[in-house]
Amino acid sequence: MDIFNLYYMLYVEAAHRADVLVFVLPHQFVAQTCGELKGKIKKSAIGINLSKGFEFEEGGGIRIISQVISEVLGIEVGVLMGANLANEVARERFVESTLAMVTIEKARSIRPVFQRPYFRISCVNEPISVELCGALKNIVA
């Protein structure tokens, strides 16, 4: 068995058991990855998107990445966005991010998965706005 097949089996098995699926990959690979997971995850799973970017639709228009995830997998998807860098989080420097779901109660129920003494999470109920701001911030930066 080659390493790719082993990796694929491990991530599909992990996703199959997960209550929360966290998407942290380049936006160009989200649709393909979700296609590989389709039908292999819990129907009650919740997705949290950290990927920033847009998918361009044929004929014009854009879709945010959380929409791609939700449409392919048929699950609720929230977003976690912030103006921080991965190395700041890894070094446990104080950073803040925003967790957005359709309802603030749902965001608050997911917050403990991510929040740490050095990683403060604010919850809001505007996932589209938060994701757009995160993607646009990368364009400006």
Secondary structure, 3 states (H helix, E strand, C coil): CCHHHHHHHHHHHHHHHCCEEEECCCHHHHHHHHHHHCCCCCCCCEEEECCCCEEECCCCCEEEHHHHHHHHHCCEEEEEECCCCHHHHHCCCCEEEEEECCCHHHHHHHHHHHCECCEEEEEECCHHHHHHHHHHHHHHC
